[in-house]
Amino acid sequence: MMSFFFMLIFMIPLCFNFNMYWMVQMMLFFMMFMFMNMTVNIENFSNLSYMYGYDILSYGLILLSIWICILMMMASENLYKQDYYLSFFSFNLIFLLIMLYLTFSVMNLFLFYLFFEGSLIPTLMLIVGWGYQPERIQAGMYLLFYTLFVSLPLLLGIFYVFNEMNYIMMYFMKFFNFDLYLLYFCMLMAFLVKMPMYFVHLWLPKAHVEAPVSGSMILAGIMLKLGGYGLIRVMILIQEMSLKYNIIWVSISLVGGFYISLKCFCQVDIKSLIAYSSVAHMSMVIGGIMTMNYWGFIGSYILMIGHGLCSSGMFCLANINYERLYSRSLYLNKGMMNFMPSMSLWWFLIMSSNMAAPPSLNLMGEISLINSLLSWSWISMLMLMLISFFSAGYSLYLYSYIQHGKYHSGIYSFYTGVSREYLLLMLHWLPLNILIVKIDYVMIWF
C-alpha cells in the first residue's frame, strides 16, 4: 500500500516538467494496471502496511478513483492546447488522487476524517481555478460551507469514540456498539451531506454547473462515493441506534429521490440535469445502506461504482457538446444527430446505462437495492417504482431533446468527434458493462 502512495508522491515532479502531461497519464495507467493485479482477501483486510490496508470495498473505490483521474486528464485536452496553467492542473489532480487513495485505504478513523476533508481543497481549486462562470466562487462557498458545517461534529464524534474505546482502527469497531443519540447524528450527518441526501443537496448542482469537465467528473465519480463509503464504515458503531432511527433517512431519501426526479424534467441546463439525476441515484444508495441488510450493502456498493462511471461519462458528453457550441442550454443543443451521428450512439449507450438497462452495473445495483428496500418495508415499493420510472423518463428526455429535432440556426461552423473523445467514452462505458461478468466477486464480499 505504501508503495503506491510513494509512486503518486514521486509523480508530482513530473507535473512541473515541460510537456509531461501525457506522461503523467501513462504513469497513472501503469499504476492502475499494477493495482488491478493486487490480491484482495475476501474476508478481511489485505496488504496491511503501517496504517493502510484494503478490503473489497476500498479496493473497488481506489480503482475507480485512479480510473476517473486518468479519464479526467484525457477529457481536459483543451487546457493542454491552450496551456492554461497546465502544470498546476496536473499537480492538483495528483494531489487529489493522493487524498482519495489515502481516504479509501487508511484504517484509522481520525486519518480517514483528515483525508476525507482534505480532498475538498483540490476540488475547490478545480472549481474556482478552471470553472467557466463568475458564479463559481459562490459554488465553491456552498461546497465548503455545507461540507465543513457538518464535519466538525463528526470530528468530535471520532474523538469521543477514541476516548471510550482507546483505539480507533476500523477493523476493531465490531467489538463496540454505542447507544447515544448525539453520537449517532454526529457520525451520520457529515456523510449524508457528502452523498448528498435530499434537503442538503443544494451545493451539488451549483458545484457541478460551475465546475470544469474534470471537476464535474471527479465530483460525480468519486466525491459522492466518499459519503457512501463513510456510512458503510461507521454504521457498525451505531447499529443499535440505526435500528430505531434509520427510518428517517430512508423516508427522506425515497421521497426526495422522487421529487428530484421530477425536478430533472424542469432543467434547461444539461449539466444541471445530470447533477440532479446523481442526487436521485444517490438517494437509493442511502436507502440501501440504511436498511442495514446484506442486499443493501452489496447494492449500494455496486451502484456507487456503476454511477461513478456512468455519471462521469455523461459529464464528458455534455462537455463535448459545450466545446462545440459554447452553451449548455437544452434549447441550443438540438439536432446533434445531424452533426455527430457517431456521438449519438455514445449518448444512447451511456444514457441507457443511466436508466439501469442491462448489462450495466447500475442494473445489478438497483435490483439489489430494490430487493433490500422491499424486504425492509413493502410500502417503499411505491416510491421505488416512481424513481425507476422517472429515471428512465429524464434519461429519454435528455437524449431525445439533444439528439433529435431541428438544429439551432446560430450554428455556423462545426467539427465532429475526434478519436480521443470516442476513446474517452469507450473507457467509461466498457468497464461499466463488462464488470457485470465478474459480479460474483462483489456478491460474496461482506
C-alpha positions as CSV (number, residue, x, y, z in Angstrom):
1,M,0.0,0.0,0.0
2,M,2.8,2.4,0.8
3,S,4.5,1.6,-2.5
4,F,1.5,3.1,-4.4
5,F,1.4,6.1,-2.2
6,F,5.1,6.8,-2.9
7,M,4.5,6.2,-6.6
8,L,2.0,9.0,-6.5
9,I,4.3,11.3,-4.5
10,F,7.1,10.8,-7.0
11,M,4.8,11.7,-9.9
12,I,4.5,15.2,-8.5
13,P,7.8,16.5,-10.1
14,L,6.7,15.1,-13.4
15,C,3.8,17.6,-13.4
16,F,6.1,20.5,-13.4
17,N,8.3,19.2,-16.2
18,F,8.0,20.6,-19.6
19,N,5.5,18.8,-21.8
20,M,5.0,15.8,-19.4
21,Y,1.1,16.0,-19.3
22,W,0.5,12.7,-21.2
23,M,3.4,11.1,-19.4
24,V,1.6,11.6,-16.1
25,Q,-1.4,10.0,-17.6
26,M,0.6,7.0,-18.8
27,M,2.1,6.6,-15.4
28,L,-1.4,6.5,-13.9
29,F,-2.4,3.8,-16.5
30,F,0.6,1.8,-15.3
31,M,-0.4,2.3,-11.7
32,M,-3.9,1.2,-12.5
33,F,-2.6,-2.0,-14.1
34,M,-0.4,-2.7,-11.1
35,F,-3.2,-2.1,-8.7
36,M,-5.6,-4.4,-10.6
37,N,-3.1,-7.2,-10.2
38,M,-3.1,-6.9,-6.4
39,T,-4.6,-9.7,-4.4
40,V,-7.8,-9.0,-2.4
41,N,-8.7,-11.0,0.6
42,I,-12.5,-11.7,0.6
43,E,-13.0,-12.0,4.4
44,N,-10.6,-9.4,5.9
45,F,-8.3,-6.5,5.1
46,S,-5.3,-7.4,3.0
47,N,-2.0,-5.8,2.1
48,L,-1.6,-4.3,5.5
49,S,1.3,-1.8,5.9
50,Y,1.6,0.8,8.6
51,M,-2.0,2.1,9.0
52,Y,-3.1,1.2,5.4
53,G,-4.9,-1.8,4.2
54,Y,-7.9,-2.5,2.0
55,D,-10.8,-4.9,1.7
56,I,-13.1,-5.3,-1.4
57,L,-15.0,-2.1,-0.5
58,S,-11.8,0.1,-0.5
59,Y,-10.3,-1.8,-3.4
60,G,-13.1,-1.1,-5.9
61,L,-13.3,2.6,-4.9
62,I,-9.5,3.1,-5.2
63,L,-9.6,1.5,-8.7
64,L,-12.5,3.8,-9.6
65,S,-10.5,6.9,-8.3
66,I,-7.4,6.1,-10.3
67,W,-9.5,5.4,-13.4
68,I,-11.6,8.6,-13.2
69,C,-8.4,10.6,-12.7
70,I,-6.9,9.1,-15.9
71,L,-10.1,10.0,-17.8
72,M,-10.1,13.5,-16.3
73,M,-6.7,14.1,-17.9
74,M,-8.0,12.8,-21.2
75,A,-11.1,15.0,-21.1
76,S,-9.2,18.1,-20.3
77,E,-7.3,18.4,-23.6
78,N,-8.5,21.9,-24.1
79,L,-6.3,23.0,-21.2
80,Y,-3.4,21.3,-22.8
81,K,-4.0,23.0,-26.1
82,Q,-4.2,26.5,-24.5
83,D,-1.5,25.6,-21.9
84,Y,-3.9,27.0,-19.3
85,Y,-1.9,26.6,-16.0
86,L,-1.3,23.0,-17.1
87,S,1.4,22.0,-14.7
88,F,-0.7,23.3,-11.7
89,F,-3.7,21.4,-13.1
90,S,-1.7,18.1,-13.2
91,F,-0.3,18.7,-9.7
92,N,-3.8,19.5,-8.4
93,L,-5.1,16.2,-9.9
94,I,-2.3,14.1,-8.5
95,F,-2.8,15.7,-5.1
96,L,-6.5,15.0,-5.3
97,L,-5.7,11.4,-6.2
98,I,-3.3,11.0,-3.2
99,M,-6.1,12.3,-0.9
100,L,-8.6,9.9,-2.3
101,Y,-6.2,7.0,-2.2
102,L,-5.4,7.6,1.4
103,T,-9.1,8.2,2.3
104,F,-10.1,4.8,1.0
105,S,-7.0,2.8,2.2
106,V,-6.4,4.2,5.6
107,M,-7.7,2.2,8.6
108,N,-7.5,4.8,11.3
109,L,-10.8,6.7,11.7
110,F,-9.2,10.0,12.5
111,L,-6.9,9.8,9.5
112,F,-9.9,8.9,7.4
113,Y,-11.6,12.1,8.5
114,L,-8.4,14.1,7.8
115,F,-8.1,12.9,4.2
116,F,-11.9,12.9,3.7
117,E,-11.9,16.7,4.4
118,G,-8.5,17.2,2.6
119,S,-10.0,16.1,-0.7
120,L,-12.2,19.2,-0.6
121,I,-9.2,21.5,-1.1
122,P,-8.1,20.3,-4.6
123,T,-11.8,20.0,-5.7
124,L,-12.3,23.6,-4.6
125,M,-9.2,24.7,-6.6
126,L,-10.5,22.9,-9.7
127,I,-13.9,24.7,-9.5
128,V,-12.5,28.1,-8.7
129,G,-9.4,27.9,-10.9
130,W,-10.8,26.3,-14.0
131,G,-14.5,27.0,-13.9
132,Y,-16.3,28.9,-16.6
133,Q,-18.7,31.5,-14.9
134,P,-18.1,34.1,-12.2
135,E,-20.7,32.2,-10.0
136,R,-18.0,29.6,-9.4
137,I,-16.9,31.5,-6.3
138,Q,-20.4,31.2,-4.8
139,A,-20.5,27.5,-5.8
140,G,-17.1,27.0,-4.0
141,M,-18.5,28.6,-0.9
142,Y,-21.6,26.4,-1.0
143,L,-19.4,23.3,-1.3
144,L,-17.1,24.4,1.5
145,F,-19.7,25.6,4.0
146,Y,-22.2,22.7,3.5
147,T,-19.4,20.2,4.0
148,L,-17.5,21.9,6.8
149,F,-20.5,22.8,8.8
150,V,-21.4,19.1,9.5
151,S,-17.9,17.8,9.6
152,L,-16.9,19.3,12.9
153,P,-19.5,17.2,14.8
154,L,-18.0,14.2,13.0
155,L,-14.6,15.1,14.3
156,L,-15.9,15.4,17.9
157,G,-17.7,12.1,17.5
158,I,-14.5,10.4,16.4
159,F,-12.7,11.9,19.5
160,Y,-15.5,10.6,21.7
161,V,-15.2,7.1,20.2
162,F,-11.5,7.2,20.8
163,N,-11.9,8.3,24.4
164,E,-14.3,5.4,25.0
165,M,-12.6,2.6,23.1
166,N,-9.0,3.6,23.4
167,Y,-8.4,2.7,19.8
168,I,-9.8,3.9,16.5
169,M,-8.9,1.3,13.9
170,M,-11.8,0.4,11.7
171,Y,-11.2,-3.3,11.9
172,F,-11.8,-3.4,15.7
173,M,-15.0,-1.4,15.7
174,K,-17.1,-4.5,15.5
175,F,-16.5,-5.1,19.2
176,F,-18.3,-1.9,20.2
177,N,-21.8,-0.5,19.9
178,F,-22.9,2.9,21.1
179,D,-26.4,3.7,22.1
180,L,-26.2,7.5,22.0
181,Y,-28.5,9.9,20.1
182,L,-25.9,12.7,19.7
183,L,-23.1,10.4,18.5
184,Y,-25.5,8.8,16.0
185,F,-26.3,12.1,14.4
186,C,-22.8,13.4,14.6
187,M,-21.4,10.3,12.8
188,L,-24.0,10.3,10.1
189,M,-24.7,13.9,9.1
190,A,-21.3,14.6,7.5
191,F,-21.6,11.6,5.2
192,L,-25.3,12.3,4.3
193,V,-24.3,15.9,3.2
194,K,-21.5,14.5,1.2
195,M,-23.7,11.9,-0.6
196,P,-25.8,14.2,-0.8
197,M,-29.1,13.5,0.8
198,Y,-32.2,15.4,-0.3
199,F,-32.6,18.7,1.8
200,V,-28.8,19.1,2.0
201,H,-28.1,18.6,-1.7
202,L,-28.1,22.2,-2.8
203,W,-24.3,22.5,-3.1
204,L,-24.1,19.7,-5.7
205,P,-25.9,21.2,-8.7
206,K,-24.2,24.5,-8.1
207,A,-20.8,23.0,-7.9
208,H,-21.4,20.8,-11.0
209,V,-22.7,23.6,-13.2
210,E,-19.8,25.9,-12.4
211,A,-17.0,23.2,-12.4
212,P,-14.9,22.4,-15.5
213,V,-15.3,19.0,-17.0
214,S,-12.6,17.5,-14.8
215,G,-14.2,18.9,-11.7
216,S,-17.6,17.5,-12.6
217,M,-16.1,14.1,-13.3
218,I,-14.4,13.8,-10.0
219,L,-17.3,15.3,-8.1
220,A,-19.8,12.8,-9.7
221,G,-17.4,9.9,-9.9
222,I,-15.7,9.9,-6.5
223,M,-16.8,12.7,-4.2
224,L,-20.3,11.4,-3.8
225,K,-18.9,7.9,-3.1
226,L,-16.9,9.2,-0.1
227,G,-20.2,9.7,1.7
228,G,-21.4,6.1,1.0
229,Y,-18.0,4.6,1.9
230,G,-18.0,6.6,5.2
231,L,-21.6,5.5,6.0
232,I,-20.8,1.8,5.5
233,R,-17.7,2.1,7.7
234,V,-19.3,3.8,10.7
235,M,-22.6,2.0,10.5
236,I,-21.1,-0.8,12.6
237,L,-20.5,1.5,15.6
238,I,-24.1,2.7,15.8
239,Q,-26.1,-0.4,14.9
240,E,-28.5,-0.1,17.9
241,M,-29.5,3.5,17.2
242,S,-29.7,2.7,13.5
243,L,-32.4,0.1,14.1
244,K,-34.5,2.8,15.7
245,Y,-33.9,5.9,13.6
246,N,-32.8,4.8,10.1
247,I,-36.5,5.1,9.0
248,I,-35.9,8.9,9.0
249,W,-33.2,8.7,6.4
250,V,-34.8,6.0,4.3
251,S,-38.1,8.1,4.1
252,I,-36.3,11.3,3.3
253,S,-34.2,9.6,0.6
254,L,-37.1,7.8,-1.1
255,V,-39.4,10.8,-1.2
256,G,-36.5,13.2,-2.0
257,G,-35.4,10.9,-4.8
258,F,-38.9,11.1,-6.3
259,Y,-39.0,14.9,-6.0
260,I,-35.6,15.3,-7.6
261,S,-36.6,13.0,-10.5
262,L,-39.5,15.4,-11.2
263,K,-37.1,18.3,-10.8
264,C,-34.9,16.8,-13.6
265,F,-37.8,17.5,-16.1
266,C,-37.7,21.2,-15.3
267,Q,-34.0,21.7,-16.1
268,V,-32.8,23.6,-19.1
269,D,-29.1,23.2,-18.4
270,I,-27.6,19.8,-19.4
271,K,-25.1,19.7,-16.6
272,S,-27.7,20.7,-14.0
273,L,-30.0,17.8,-15.2
274,I,-27.2,15.3,-14.9
275,A,-26.3,16.6,-11.4
276,Y,-29.9,16.3,-10.2
277,S,-30.1,12.7,-11.6
278,S,-27.0,11.9,-9.5
279,V,-28.9,13.1,-6.4
280,A,-31.8,10.8,-7.3
281,H,-29.4,7.8,-7.7
282,M,-27.6,8.5,-4.5
283,S,-30.9,8.7,-2.6
284,M,-31.4,5.0,-3.4
285,V,-27.8,4.2,-2.2
286,I,-28.6,6.0,1.1
287,G,-31.8,3.9,1.4
288,G,-29.9,0.7,0.7
289,I,-27.2,1.4,3.3
290,M,-29.7,2.5,5.9
291,T,-31.7,-0.8,5.7
292,M,-28.6,-2.4,7.1
293,N,-29.0,-5.7,5.3
294,Y,-26.8,-7.7,3.0
295,W,-28.6,-6.8,-0.2
296,G,-28.5,-3.1,0.7
297,F,-24.7,-3.0,1.3
298,I,-24.0,-5.0,-1.8
299,G,-26.4,-3.0,-4.0
300,S,-25.1,0.4,-2.7
301,Y,-21.5,-0.7,-3.4
302,I,-22.3,-1.8,-7.0
303,L,-24.4,1.2,-7.7
304,M,-21.7,3.6,-6.4
305,I,-19.2,2.1,-8.8
306,G,-21.7,2.0,-11.7
307,H,-22.9,5.5,-11.1
308,G,-19.3,6.8,-10.8
309,L,-18.5,5.6,-14.3
310,C,-21.9,6.4,-15.8
311,S,-22.3,9.9,-14.4
312,S,-18.7,10.8,-15.3
313,G,-19.4,9.7,-18.9
314,M,-22.5,11.8,-19.1
315,F,-20.5,14.9,-18.0
316,C,-17.9,14.1,-20.7
317,L,-20.7,14.0,-23.3
318,A,-22.1,17.3,-22.0
319,N,-18.6,18.9,-22.2
320,I,-18.1,17.5,-25.8
321,N,-21.2,19.5,-26.8
322,Y,-20.1,22.5,-24.8
323,E,-16.8,22.6,-26.6
324,R,-18.7,22.8,-29.9
325,L,-21.5,25.2,-29.1
326,Y,-20.2,27.1,-26.0
327,S,-23.6,26.6,-24.4
328,R,-25.1,24.0,-22.0
329,S,-28.6,25.1,-22.7
330,L,-31.0,22.4,-23.9
331,Y,-32.6,24.9,-26.3
332,L,-29.4,25.4,-28.2
333,N,-28.1,21.8,-28.0
334,K,-30.6,20.3,-30.5
335,G,-30.5,18.1,-33.5
336,M,-27.0,16.9,-32.7
337,M,-27.6,13.7,-34.7
338,N,-27.2,15.8,-37.9
339,F,-23.7,16.8,-36.9
340,M,-22.3,14.0,-34.9
341,P,-24.1,10.8,-35.8
342,S,-21.5,8.5,-34.2
343,M,-21.6,10.5,-30.9
344,S,-25.3,9.9,-30.9
345,L,-24.6,6.2,-30.3
346,W,-22.5,7.0,-27.3
347,W,-25.2,9.3,-25.9
348,F,-27.6,6.4,-26.3
349,L,-25.3,3.8,-24.6
350,I,-24.4,6.0,-21.6
351,M,-28.0,7.2,-21.2
352,S,-29.2,3.6,-21.3
353,S,-26.8,2.7,-18.5
354,N,-28.0,5.7,-16.5
355,M,-31.6,4.3,-16.7
356,A,-30.2,0.9,-15.5
357,A,-30.6,-1.1,-18.6
358,P,-28.8,-4.4,-18.8
359,P,-25.9,-5.3,-18.9
360,S,-24.7,-2.3,-16.9
361,L,-23.6,-2.3,-13.2
362,N,-26.4,0.1,-12.5
363,L,-29.0,-2.6,-13.2
364,M,-27.4,-5.0,-10.8
365,G,-27.1,-2.3,-8.1
366,E,-30.7,-1.1,-8.5
367,I,-32.1,-4.6,-8.4
368,S,-30.2,-5.3,-5.2
369,L,-31.3,-2.0,-3.7
370,I,-35.0,-2.6,-4.6
371,N,-34.7,-6.1,-3.0
372,S,-33.2,-4.5,0.1
373,L,-35.8,-1.7,0.5
374,L,-38.7,-4.0,-0.2
375,S,-37.6,-6.5,2.4
376,W,-37.3,-3.5,4.8
377,S,-40.9,-2.4,4.1
378,W,-43.2,-3.1,1.2
379,I,-44.6,0.5,1.3
380,S,-41.3,1.7,-0.2
381,M,-42.4,-0.1,-3.4
382,L,-44.4,3.0,-4.4
383,M,-41.5,5.4,-4.3
384,L,-39.1,2.9,-5.8
385,M,-41.5,2.4,-8.7
386,L,-41.8,6.1,-9.3
387,I,-38.0,6.7,-9.0
388,S,-37.2,3.9,-11.5
389,F,-39.8,5.1,-14.0
390,F,-38.8,8.7,-13.9
391,S,-35.1,7.9,-14.1
392,A,-35.9,6.3,-17.5
393,G,-38.1,9.3,-18.2
394,Y,-35.5,12.1,-17.7
395,S,-32.8,10.0,-19.4
396,L,-35.0,9.7,-22.5
397,Y,-36.0,13.4,-22.2
398,L,-32.3,14.5,-22.2
399,Y,-31.3,12.1,-25.1
400,S,-34.2,12.9,-27.4
401,Y,-34.0,16.6,-26.7
402,I,-30.3,16.8,-27.6
403,Q,-30.2,14.4,-30.5
404,H,-33.4,15.0,-32.4
405,G,-35.2,18.0,-33.7
406,K,-34.1,20.9,-35.9
407,Y,-30.7,22.2,-35.0
408,H,-30.2,25.8,-33.9
409,S,-29.8,28.3,-36.7
410,G,-27.0,30.0,-34.9
411,I,-24.6,27.1,-35.5
412,Y,-22.4,28.2,-38.4
413,S,-19.2,26.1,-38.1
414,F,-18.8,22.7,-36.6
415,Y,-16.4,19.7,-36.3
416,T,-17.4,16.2,-35.4
417,G,-16.0,13.9,-32.7
418,V,-12.3,13.2,-32.5
419,S,-10.8,9.8,-31.7
420,R,-9.7,11.0,-28.2
421,E,-13.3,11.7,-27.3
422,Y,-14.5,8.3,-28.6
423,L,-11.8,6.6,-26.6
424,L,-12.7,8.6,-23.5
425,L,-16.4,7.5,-23.8
426,M,-15.4,3.9,-24.5
427,L,-13.3,3.8,-21.4
428,H,-16.3,4.9,-19.4
429,W,-18.7,2.5,-21.0
430,L,-16.7,-0.7,-21.2
431,P,-15.9,-1.2,-17.5
432,L,-19.5,-0.2,-16.7
433,N,-20.9,-3.0,-18.8
434,I,-18.1,-5.6,-18.7
435,L,-17.7,-5.7,-14.9
436,I,-21.1,-7.4,-14.6
437,V,-19.4,-10.6,-15.8
438,K,-17.4,-10.7,-12.6
439,I,-20.1,-9.5,-10.3
440,D,-19.8,-12.6,-8.1
441,Y,-16.6,-11.1,-6.5
442,V,-18.7,-8.4,-5.0
443,M,-21.6,-10.6,-4.1
444,I,-19.5,-12.8,-1.8
445,W,-18.0,-9.8,-0.1
446,F,-19.2,-8.9,3.4
